[in-house]
Amino acid sequence: MKLNKISTTALISVVISMGAISFANADNTDKQNQLDQNIAKHSSTINYGWVQENNNWNFYENNEKIKQNWLRDNGRWYYFDENGVMISYESKQIGERIYVFGKSGAMVESKGWIKAMEDKNIINNYGESYFYSNGDGTVKKNDWVKDNGKWYYFNPEGVMLANQIVYDGKMYALDANGAMIEKNGWIKTKEITYSDEVCGVLDEDTYGDGNFVIKNIYVYGNKDGTLKTSTWVKDNNKWYYLNKDGIMIKNVSEQINGKYYIFDKSGAMIEKKGWIKRSYKDGYDKYFYGNGDGTIKTNSWINDNGKWYYLVQGGQMLSNTHYYINGKDYKFDNNGVCLNP
């Protein structure tokens, strides 16, 4: 790795060899004392510099390891952790900045794109990913980079994000290559990473493998890369709603400005008066009652053909349960009919 690095094995061999030669010529106490001094002197001298221990590289100064500090050697910068081990093959936060170190341990000082895991030159917790070096060993974080006319965003760990919606004062959508999508109109994402909080307000049909991957969602771009949020969009005489994260609501009821609205699988608001059935992948059906203007009844009784039904907060009809309403315990059968109205 470096010409002046030596291994612990070599150090031990030198000291033992010196000891064997000296002991062969020792014939009195003075010579023995001189021998001990020589061993200590040479051992101390060898321990100044690079030493490999347990497959890790350390650097000694005054017979002590450098810890949590930088070293400049042969024009390159190296960093050592709290155990004195040279950092290599990873990105690491030091102070307020993120630094990237190559396989040799030298800080990467070239400006521009750095691909982690390409030739196992740099490793990090994100697997194959991209950084953007500032040219001084640090990388971009919580910031944008424009390259070849396209914008890319880097998270707090300095990793370029892709297939994601990000917030930076406004909401932005990033494609599979990490580029900001600058389109005016609907944007469909095959798969996008987001938080479980967002998943919680979406129809289960959009769920991926786990809460952090959402599939087949729509957002609406403003052409400048930003997304419409918390607003309505009318398209082909149908109304759609984009939530605070810019994601189109579909196949659920959603509270908007104090009222609950109902949306079909395509995301269009359902402007129907009467019963509305929504079906889900698990075979479970939910019933709502529309007012004809896209809103639905909530916390309300409905009398239909002489039978009573109750719609809770969110508009879902109760069924196969009992429920306290104004202090009274009501029971409902599998069809939602109240058994003790």
TORKOL-4160 file (C-alpha; in steps of 0.2 Angstrom, whole numbers, padded with zeros to 4 digits, m for minus):
341
<pt num="1" X="0000" Y="0000" Z="0000"/>
<pt num="2" X="0014" Y="0012" Z="0005"/>
<pt num="3" X="0033" Y="0010" Z="0003"/>
<pt num="4" X="0036" Y="0014" Z="0022"/>
<pt num="5" X="0022" Y="0003" Z="0029"/>
<pt num="6" X="0029" Y="m0012" Z="0038"/>
<pt num="7" X="0020" Y="m0026" Z="0047"/>
<pt num="8" X="0020" Y="m0031" Z="0065"/>
<pt num="9" X="0028" Y="m0048" Z="0060"/>
<pt num="10" X="0043" Y="m0039" Z="0052"/>
<pt num="11" X="0045" Y="m0028" Z="0068"/>
<pt num="12" X="0045" Y="m0044" Z="0079"/>
<pt num="13" X="0058" Y="m0052" Z="0068"/>
<pt num="14" X="0070" Y="m0038" Z="0069"/>
<pt num="15" X="0069" Y="m0036" Z="0088"/>
<pt num="16" X="0071" Y="m0055" Z="0091"/>
<pt num="17" X="0086" Y="m0056" Z="0078"/>
<pt num="18" X="0094" Y="m0042" Z="0087"/>
<pt num="19" X="0091" Y="m0050" Z="0104"/>
<pt num="20" X="0098" Y="m0066" Z="0098"/>
<pt num="21" X="0114" Y="m0058" Z="0092"/>
<pt num="22" X="0117" Y="m0047" Z="0107"/>
<pt num="23" X="0114" Y="m0062" Z="0119"/>
<pt num="24" X="0127" Y="m0072" Z="0111"/>
<pt num="25" X="0140" Y="m0059" Z="0115"/>
<pt num="26" X="0133" Y="m0054" Z="0133"/>
<pt num="27" X="0146" Y="m0058" Z="0146"/>
<pt num="28" X="0141" Y="m0046" Z="0160"/>
<pt num="29" X="0127" Y="m0036" Z="0168"/>
<pt num="30" X="0133" Y="m0020" Z="0159"/>
<pt num="31" X="0132" Y="m0028" Z="0142"/>
<pt num="32" X="0114" Y="m0035" Z="0147"/>
<pt num="33" X="0109" Y="m0017" Z="0151"/>
<pt num="34" X="0115" Y="m0011" Z="0135"/>
<pt num="35" X="0106" Y="m0024" Z="0126"/>
<pt num="36" X="0089" Y="m0019" Z="0134"/>
<pt num="37" X="0092" Y="m0001" Z="0130"/>
<pt num="38" X="0096" Y="m0006" Z="0112"/>
<pt num="39" X="0080" Y="m0016" Z="0110"/>
<pt num="40" X="0070" Y="m0002" Z="0117"/>
<pt num="41" X="0078" Y="0010" Z="0106"/>
<pt num="42" X="0076" Y="0000" Z="0090"/>
<pt num="43" X="0058" Y="m0005" Z="0095"/>
<pt num="44" X="0053" Y="0013" Z="0097"/>
<pt num="45" X="0061" Y="0018" Z="0081"/>
<pt num="46" X="0052" Y="0005" Z="0071"/>
<pt num="47" X="0035" Y="0009" Z="0079"/>
<pt num="48" X="0036" Y="0027" Z="0071"/>
<pt num="49" X="0026" Y="0025" Z="0055"/>
<pt num="50" X="0015" Y="0013" Z="0047"/>
<pt num="51" X="0011" Y="m0004" Z="0056"/>
<pt num="52" X="m0001" Y="m0017" Z="0050"/>
<pt num="53" X="m0010" Y="m0025" Z="0065"/>
<pt num="54" X="m0024" Y="m0038" Z="0063"/>
<pt num="55" X="m0026" Y="m0034" Z="0044"/>
<pt num="56" X="m0028" Y="m0015" Z="0049"/>
<pt num="57" X="m0016" Y="m0001" Z="0046"/>
<pt num="58" X="m0011" Y="0010" Z="0060"/>
<pt num="59" X="0001" Y="0025" Z="0061"/>
<pt num="60" X="0012" Y="0027" Z="0076"/>
<pt num="61" X="0020" Y="0044" Z="0082"/>
<pt num="62" X="0030" Y="0044" Z="0098"/>
<pt num="63" X="0026" Y="0025" Z="0100"/>
<pt num="64" X="0007" Y="0029" Z="0101"/>
<pt num="65" X="m0006" Y="0026" Z="0087"/>
<pt num="66" X="m0014" Y="0041" Z="0079"/>
<pt num="67" X="m0033" Y="0041" Z="0084"/>
<pt num="68" X="m0047" Y="0052" Z="0078"/>
<pt num="69" X="m0035" Y="0062" Z="0068"/>
<pt num="70" X="m0028" Y="0066" Z="0051"/>
<pt num="71" X="m0012" Y="0061" Z="0043"/>
<pt num="72" X="m0004" Y="0068" Z="0027"/>
<pt num="73" X="0008" Y="0056" Z="0020"/>
<pt num="74" X="0017" Y="0057" Z="0003"/>
<pt num="75" X="0004" Y="0070" Z="m0002"/>
<pt num="76" X="m0011" Y="0061" Z="0002"/>
<pt num="77" X="m0023" Y="0062" Z="0017"/>
<pt num="78" X="m0028" Y="0048" Z="0028"/>
<pt num="79" X="m0040" Y="0047" Z="0043"/>
<pt num="80" X="m0039" Y="0036" Z="0059"/>
<pt num="81" X="m0054" Y="0031" Z="0069"/>
<pt num="82" X="m0056" Y="0030" Z="0088"/>
<pt num="83" X="m0046" Y="0014" Z="0088"/>
<pt num="84" X="m0032" Y="0020" Z="0078"/>
<pt num="85" X="m0038" Y="0010" Z="0063"/>
<pt num="86" X="m0035" Y="0019" Z="0046"/>
<pt num="87" X="m0052" Y="0022" Z="0037"/>
<pt num="88" X="m0053" Y="0015" Z="0020"/>
<pt num="89" X="m0066" Y="0008" Z="0008"/>
<pt num="90" X="m0080" Y="0019" Z="0014"/>
<pt num="91" X="m0088" Y="0036" Z="0016"/>
<pt num="92" X="m0088" Y="0043" Z="0034"/>
<pt num="93" X="m0094" Y="0059" Z="0042"/>
<pt num="94" X="m0080" Y="0068" Z="0051"/>
<pt num="95" X="m0086" Y="0083" Z="0060"/>
<pt num="96" X="m0100" Y="0091" Z="0050"/>
<pt num="97" X="m0094" Y="0085" Z="0033"/>
<pt num="98" X="m0094" Y="0068" Z="0023"/>
<pt num="99" X="m0078" Y="0062" Z="0017"/>
<pt num="100" X="m0074" Y="0048" Z="0005"/>
<pt num="101" X="m0059" Y="0036" Z="0006"/>
<pt num="102" X="m0053" Y="0024" Z="m0007"/>
<pt num="103" X="m0047" Y="0006" Z="m0005"/>
<pt num="104" X="m0029" Y="0012" Z="m0001"/>
<pt num="105" X="m0036" Y="0023" Z="0013"/>
<pt num="106" X="m0032" Y="0039" Z="0004"/>
<pt num="107" X="m0045" Y="0052" Z="0004"/>
<pt num="108" X="m0053" Y="0054" Z="m0013"/>
<pt num="109" X="m0049" Y="0072" Z="m0019"/>
<pt num="110" X="m0054" Y="0071" Z="m0037"/>
<pt num="111" X="m0069" Y="0083" Z="m0041"/>
<pt num="112" X="m0085" Y="0075" Z="m0049"/>
<pt num="113" X="m0094" Y="0059" Z="m0048"/>
<pt num="114" X="m0089" Y="0045" Z="m0037"/>
<pt num="115" X="m0097" Y="0028" Z="m0040"/>
<pt num="116" X="m0097" Y="0017" Z="m0024"/>
<pt num="117" X="m0095" Y="m0002" Z="m0026"/>
<pt num="118" X="m0091" Y="m0001" Z="m0045"/>
<pt num="119" X="m0074" Y="m0010" Z="m0043"/>
<pt num="120" X="m0076" Y="m0011" Z="m0024"/>
<pt num="121" X="m0066" Y="0005" Z="m0022"/>
<pt num="122" X="m0078" Y="0013" Z="m0010"/>
<pt num="123" X="m0091" Y="0004" Z="0001"/>
<pt num="124" X="m0105" Y="0011" Z="0010"/>
<pt num="125" X="m0122" Y="0006" Z="0018"/>
<pt num="126" X="m0132" Y="0010" Z="0002"/>
<pt num="127" X="m0124" Y="m0003" Z="m0009"/>
<pt num="128" X="m0121" Y="0003" Z="m0026"/>
<pt num="129" X="m0123" Y="0022" Z="m0025"/>
<pt num="130" X="m0116" Y="0039" Z="m0031"/>
<pt num="131" X="m0107" Y="0053" Z="m0022"/>
<pt num="132" X="m0102" Y="0070" Z="m0029"/>
<pt num="133" X="m0085" Y="0076" Z="m0023"/>
<pt num="134" X="m0081" Y="0094" Z="m0020"/>
<pt num="135" X="m0063" Y="0091" Z="m0025"/>
<pt num="136" X="m0057" Y="0093" Z="m0007"/>
<pt num="137" X="m0061" Y="0076" Z="m0001"/>
<pt num="138" X="m0079" Y="0081" Z="0005"/>
<pt num="139" X="m0095" Y="0077" Z="m0005"/>
<pt num="140" X="m0111" Y="0086" Z="m0008"/>
<pt num="141" X="m0125" Y="0083" Z="0005"/>
<pt num="142" X="m0142" Y="0090" Z="0007"/>
<pt num="143" X="m0139" Y="0099" Z="m0009"/>
<pt num="144" X="m0141" Y="0099" Z="m0028"/>
<pt num="145" X="m0129" Y="0096" Z="m0042"/>
<pt num="146" X="m0132" Y="0101" Z="m0060"/>
<pt num="147" X="m0124" Y="0090" Z="m0073"/>
<pt num="148" X="m0127" Y="0090" Z="m0092"/>
<pt num="149" X="m0142" Y="0101" Z="m0089"/>
<pt num="150" X="m0150" Y="0089" Z="m0076"/>
<pt num="151" X="m0152" Y="0091" Z="m0058"/>
<pt num="152" X="m0147" Y="0078" Z="m0045"/>
<pt num="153" X="m0150" Y="0078" Z="m0026"/>
<pt num="154" X="m0139" Y="0071" Z="m0012"/>
<pt num="155" X="m0145" Y="0066" Z="0005"/>
<pt num="156" X="m0138" Y="0070" Z="0022"/>
<pt num="157" X="m0126" Y="0055" Z="0020"/>
<pt num="158" X="m0120" Y="0062" Z="0003"/>
<pt num="159" X="m0128" Y="0049" Z="m0007"/>
<pt num="160" X="m0137" Y="0053" Z="m0023"/>
<pt num="161" X="m0156" Y="0049" Z="m0022"/>
<pt num="162" X="m0166" Y="0041" Z="m0036"/>
<pt num="163" X="m0184" Y="0035" Z="m0038"/>
<pt num="164" X="m0189" Y="0046" Z="m0024"/>
<pt num="165" X="m0199" Y="0061" Z="m0019"/>
<pt num="166" X="m0188" Y="0073" Z="m0009"/>
<pt num="167" X="m0192" Y="0089" Z="0000"/>
<pt num="168" X="m0181" Y="0104" Z="m0001"/>
<pt num="169" X="m0193" Y="0119" Z="0002"/>
<pt num="170" X="m0204" Y="0111" Z="m0011"/>
<pt num="171" X="m0208" Y="0093" Z="m0017"/>
<pt num="172" X="m0198" Y="0086" Z="m0031"/>
<pt num="173" X="m0198" Y="0069" Z="m0040"/>
<pt num="174" X="m0182" Y="0060" Z="m0046"/>
<pt num="175" X="m0181" Y="0047" Z="m0059"/>
<pt num="176" X="m0172" Y="0030" Z="m0059"/>
<pt num="177" X="m0156" Y="0039" Z="m0064"/>
<pt num="178" X="m0158" Y="0052" Z="m0050"/>
<pt num="179" X="m0162" Y="0066" Z="m0062"/>
<pt num="180" X="m0176" Y="0078" Z="m0057"/>
<pt num="181" X="m0191" Y="0076" Z="m0068"/>
<pt num="182" X="m0195" Y="0093" Z="m0076"/>
<pt num="183" X="m0212" Y="0089" Z="m0084"/>
<pt num="184" X="m0228" Y="0098" Z="m0084"/>
<pt num="185" X="m0242" Y="0086" Z="m0081"/>
<pt num="186" X="m0244" Y="0069" Z="m0074"/>
<pt num="187" X="m0229" Y="0058" Z="m0069"/>
<pt num="188" X="m0231" Y="0040" Z="m0066"/>
<pt num="189" X="m0218" Y="0031" Z="m0056"/>
<pt num="190" X="m0216" Y="0012" Z="m0057"/>
<pt num="191" X="m0208" Y="0011" Z="m0040"/>
<pt num="192" X="m0203" Y="0025" Z="m0028"/>
<pt num="193" X="m0195" Y="0025" Z="m0011"/>
<pt num="194" X="m0204" Y="0034" Z="0003"/>
<pt num="195" X="m0208" Y="0034" Z="0021"/>
<pt num="196" X="m0221" Y="0022" Z="0029"/>
<pt num="197" X="m0231" Y="0038" Z="0034"/>
<pt num="198" X="m0235" Y="0042" Z="0016"/>
<pt num="199" X="m0239" Y="0023" Z="0013"/>
<pt num="200" X="m0252" Y="0025" Z="0027"/>
<pt num="201" X="m0263" Y="0037" Z="0017"/>
<pt num="202" X="m0262" Y="0027" Z="0000"/>
<pt num="203" X="m0272" Y="0013" Z="m0006"/>
<pt num="204" X="m0264" Y="m0004" Z="m0003"/>
<pt num="205" X="m0263" Y="m0008" Z="m0021"/>
<pt num="206" X="m0249" Y="0005" Z="m0022"/>
<pt num="207" X="m0239" Y="m0004" Z="m0008"/>
<pt num="208" X="m0223" Y="m0013" Z="m0013"/>
<pt num="209" X="m0212" Y="m0026" Z="m0003"/>
<pt num="210" X="m0212" Y="m0017" Z="0014"/>
<pt num="211" X="m0218" Y="0001" Z="0019"/>
<pt num="212" X="m0203" Y="0010" Z="0011"/>
<pt num="213" X="m0207" Y="0005" Z="m0007"/>
<pt num="214" X="m0222" Y="0012" Z="m0016"/>
<pt num="215" X="m0227" Y="0006" Z="m0033"/>
<pt num="216" X="m0237" Y="0014" Z="m0047"/>
<pt num="217" X="m0241" Y="0031" Z="m0040"/>
<pt num="218" X="m0244" Y="0047" Z="m0049"/>
<pt num="219" X="m0238" Y="0065" Z="m0046"/>
<pt num="220" X="m0241" Y="0081" Z="m0055"/>
<pt num="221" X="m0226" Y="0091" Z="m0061"/>
<pt num="222" X="m0225" Y="0110" Z="m0063"/>
<pt num="223" X="m0212" Y="0109" Z="m0077"/>
<pt num="224" X="m0199" Y="0117" Z="m0066"/>
<pt num="225" X="m0196" Y="0101" Z="m0056"/>
<pt num="226" X="m0208" Y="0105" Z="m0042"/>
<pt num="227" X="m0224" Y="0095" Z="m0039"/>
<pt num="228" X="m0241" Y="0101" Z="m0035"/>
<pt num="229" X="m0246" Y="0098" Z="m0017"/>
<pt num="230" X="m0262" Y="0099" Z="m0007"/>
<pt num="231" X="m0272" Y="0104" Z="m0022"/>
<pt num="232" X="m0285" Y="0098" Z="m0035"/>
<pt num="233" X="m0282" Y="0095" Z="m0053"/>
<pt num="234" X="m0296" Y="0093" Z="m0066"/>
<pt num="235" X="m0292" Y="0082" Z="m0080"/>
<pt num="236" X="m0304" Y="0076" Z="m0094"/>
<pt num="237" X="m0319" Y="0083" Z="m0083"/>
<pt num="238" X="m0313" Y="0072" Z="m0068"/>
<pt num="239" X="m0306" Y="0079" Z="m0052"/>
<pt num="240" X="m0290" Y="0072" Z="m0044"/>
<pt num="241" X="m0282" Y="0077" Z="m0027"/>
<pt num="242" X="m0263" Y="0078" Z="m0023"/>
<pt num="243" X="m0259" Y="0077" Z="m0005"/>
<pt num="244" X="m0246" Y="0086" Z="0005"/>
<pt num="245" X="m0232" Y="0075" Z="m0002"/>
<pt num="246" X="m0238" Y="0078" Z="m0020"/>
<pt num="247" X="m0245" Y="0060" Z="m0022"/>
<pt num="248" X="m0262" Y="0057" Z="m0030"/>
<pt num="249" X="m0275" Y="0049" Z="m0019"/>
<pt num="250" X="m0284" Y="0034" Z="m0025"/>
<pt num="251" X="m0296" Y="0021" Z="m0019"/>
<pt num="252" X="m0298" Y="0028" Z="m0002"/>
<pt num="253" X="m0308" Y="0042" Z="0007"/>
<pt num="254" X="m0298" Y="0057" Z="0012"/>
<pt num="255" X="m0301" Y="0072" Z="0023"/>
<pt num="256" X="m0299" Y="0088" Z="0013"/>
<pt num="257" X="m0303" Y="0105" Z="0021"/>
<pt num="258" X="m0314" Y="0097" Z="0034"/>
<pt num="259" X="m0324" Y="0086" Z="0022"/>
<pt num="260" X="m0321" Y="0068" Z="0017"/>
<pt num="261" X="m0320" Y="0064" Z="m0001"/>
<pt num="262" X="m0320" Y="0047" Z="m0010"/>
<pt num="263" X="m0309" Y="0042" Z="m0024"/>
<pt num="264" X="m0309" Y="0027" Z="m0036"/>
<pt num="265" X="m0294" Y="0016" Z="m0041"/>
<pt num="266" X="m0289" Y="0028" Z="m0055"/>
<pt num="267" X="m0289" Y="0042" Z="m0043"/>
<pt num="268" X="m0304" Y="0051" Z="m0049"/>
<pt num="269" X="m0316" Y="0058" Z="m0037"/>
<pt num="270" X="m0333" Y="0048" Z="m0036"/>
<pt num="271" X="m0347" Y="0060" Z="m0038"/>
<pt num="272" X="m0361" Y="0048" Z="m0034"/>
<pt num="273" X="m0376" Y="0049" Z="m0023"/>
<pt num="274" X="m0379" Y="0033" Z="m0014"/>
<pt num="275" X="m0369" Y="0017" Z="m0009"/>
<pt num="276" X="m0351" Y="0016" Z="m0015"/>
<pt num="277" X="m0342" Y="0000" Z="m0014"/>
<pt num="278" X="m0323" Y="m0001" Z="m0013"/>
<pt num="279" X="m0314" Y="m0018" Z="m0015"/>
<pt num="280" X="m0296" Y="m0022" Z="m0010"/>
<pt num="281" X="m0284" Y="m0036" Z="m0014"/>
<pt num="282" X="m0286" Y="m0045" Z="0003"/>
<pt num="283" X="m0304" Y="m0048" Z="m0002"/>
<pt num="284" X="m0311" Y="m0035" Z="0010"/>
<pt num="285" X="m0325" Y="m0023" Z="0004"/>
<pt num="286" X="m0329" Y="m0006" Z="0012"/>
<pt num="287" X="m0345" Y="0003" Z="0009"/>
<pt num="288" X="m0347" Y="0022" Z="0009"/>
<pt num="289" X="m0362" Y="0033" Z="0006"/>
<pt num="290" X="m0359" Y="0047" Z="m0007"/>
<pt num="291" X="m0368" Y="0064" Z="m0007"/>
<pt num="292" X="m0367" Y="0066" Z="m0025"/>
<pt num="293" X="m0353" Y="0080" Z="m0025"/>
<pt num="294" X="m0338" Y="0069" Z="m0021"/>
<pt num="295" X="m0341" Y="0070" Z="m0002"/>
<pt num="296" X="m0347" Y="0056" Z="0008"/>
<pt num="297" X="m0357" Y="0055" Z="0024"/>
<pt num="298" X="m0348" Y="0053" Z="0041"/>
<pt num="299" X="m0353" Y="0050" Z="0059"/>
<pt num="300" X="m0371" Y="0048" Z="0052"/>
<pt num="301" X="m0385" Y="0036" Z="0052"/>
<pt num="302" X="m0393" Y="0030" Z="0035"/>
<pt num="303" X="m0410" Y="0022" Z="0033"/>
<pt num="304" X="m0411" Y="0012" Z="0018"/>
<pt num="305" X="m0427" Y="0002" Z="0014"/>
<pt num="306" X="m0431" Y="0003" Z="0033"/>
<pt num="307" X="m0414" Y="m0004" Z="0039"/>
<pt num="308" X="m0402" Y="0007" Z="0048"/>
<pt num="309" X="m0384" Y="0008" Z="0045"/>
<pt num="310" X="m0370" Y="0019" Z="0053"/>
<pt num="311" X="m0355" Y="0028" Z="0044"/>
<pt num="312" X="m0341" Y="0032" Z="0056"/>
<pt num="313" X="m0327" Y="0045" Z="0054"/>
<pt num="314" X="m0319" Y="0042" Z="0037"/>
<pt num="315" X="m0336" Y="0037" Z="0030"/>
<pt num="316" X="m0334" Y="0018" Z="0032"/>
<pt num="317" X="m0350" Y="0008" Z="0035"/>
<pt num="318" X="m0349" Y="m0002" Z="0051"/>
<pt num="319" X="m0352" Y="m0021" Z="0050"/>
<pt num="320" X="m0350" Y="m0037" Z="0060"/>
<pt num="321" X="m0346" Y="m0027" Z="0076"/>
<pt num="322" X="m0354" Y="m0017" Z="0090"/>
<pt num="323" X="m0351" Y="0002" Z="0092"/>
<pt num="324" X="m0355" Y="0015" Z="0105"/>
<pt num="325" X="m0364" Y="0030" Z="0099"/>
<pt num="326" X="m0370" Y="0044" Z="0111"/>
<pt num="327" X="m0367" Y="0032" Z="0125"/>
<pt num="328" X="m0377" Y="0017" Z="0118"/>
<pt num="329" X="m0370" Y="0001" Z="0112"/>
<pt num="330" X="m0376" Y="m0004" Z="0095"/>
<pt num="331" X="m0374" Y="m0020" Z="0086"/>
<pt num="332" X="m0372" Y="m0023" Z="0067"/>
<pt num="333" X="m0373" Y="m0039" Z="0057"/>
<pt num="334" X="m0361" Y="m0044" Z="0043"/>
<pt num="335" X="m0371" Y="m0033" Z="0031"/>
<pt num="336" X="m0370" Y="m0018" Z="0041"/>
<pt num="337" X="m0388" Y="m0018" Z="0047"/>
<pt num="338" X="m0390" Y="m0012" Z="0065"/>
<pt num="339" X="m0399" Y="m0025" Z="0075"/>
<pt num="340" X="m0405" Y="m0014" Z="0089"/>
<pt num="341" X="m0409" Y="0003" Z="0082"/>
